[in-house]
Amino acid sequence: MADTDTARAGVITLTYIHRTGCHLCEAMWAELDGIRSSGVVQFECIDLAREPRLEERYGERIPLLVHGEQELARYFLDPERLDSYLTELKRAG
């Protein structure tokens, strides 16, 4: 599905930057379970072990959840902040 098709369908793509085996990353991913199953959001998951440029940029400052250049969560998820952000995006959409 093309990005424009996805946007028209009301699906928001968030980028989740993590490292396999990171306990904080696993915890945030588990917290995102409800939103993952909602069908409103899809995730581009990036493992730093496979992206040397991003590894250099972020190092140990993960997990990170972003939408474009907007940082939504680092280390820990704030569900209320994320929900407010997504609600605003849908309203503006």
N, C-alpha and C positions, 0 to 999 in steps of 0.2 A: 504494500500500500504506500503510495507516495505521501510525502509530508503534507501536501495541500489537502489530499483526500483525508488524511488522519485528522487534520485541524478541522475540516468541515464536519467530520463525524463526531466532533466534540471530545476526541481523545487527546490528552495532554501527554507529551513525552518528557519525562524527567531523566536526568543522568545520575546514576548511582556509581560513585567511584569507591572502590573497595580493594581489599587484598584478601585472597583466600587464606583462611586460617586465622584471621584477625577476629578476636572475640567481640570487639565493639562493632565490627562490620556485620558479623553474624547476628548480633542483638538488634541492630537497626533494621536489617533485612527482615527479621522476624516481626518487628513492630510495623513494618510496611505491609504485612500480609493482608490486612483488611482492605487497604487501598489497592493492592495488586489485584485482588479478586473483584473489585468494583467494576472494572471495565472502563472506567473514566480516565485512568492513567495507565500509560505503558512506560516501561523502563528500558533505557539503554544502560547496560551494566558494563563497567570498565574495570578490569582487574589490573592493578598497577604492575603486577609481575609481567604483564604482556605489553606494557606501554612505558618504555624507558623515559620518554620525554615527560610524561605525567608523573612518573615516579620521582624524577628529579624535582618537579614543581611542588608536589604535595608531600612526598616522603611519608612521615608518620602522622600527618595531619588528616587522617581519615577515620571513619567513613565520611563521605561527603555527598550530599544530595543537592543537585543544582538544576535550574531551569534556565538555559541560556547562560547568561553571566550572573544570574541571581542565585546567591547561595541560600539554600533553604534550611540546611541542617549540616552541622559538622560535629562529629563524635556522638552526639545524642539527638534523637528526634524530638521535636516539640510538636506533637500532633495537632494542637490547637492552632499554632502558627501555620502549619502546612495546610490545614483545612481552610483557614481564612484566605490564604494565598490562592488555593485552587478555586474557592468560591468566587473570589475577585476575578480570576482569569475567565471563568465560565460566564460571569456577568458581563465582562467586557467583550467576550468572544463574539 
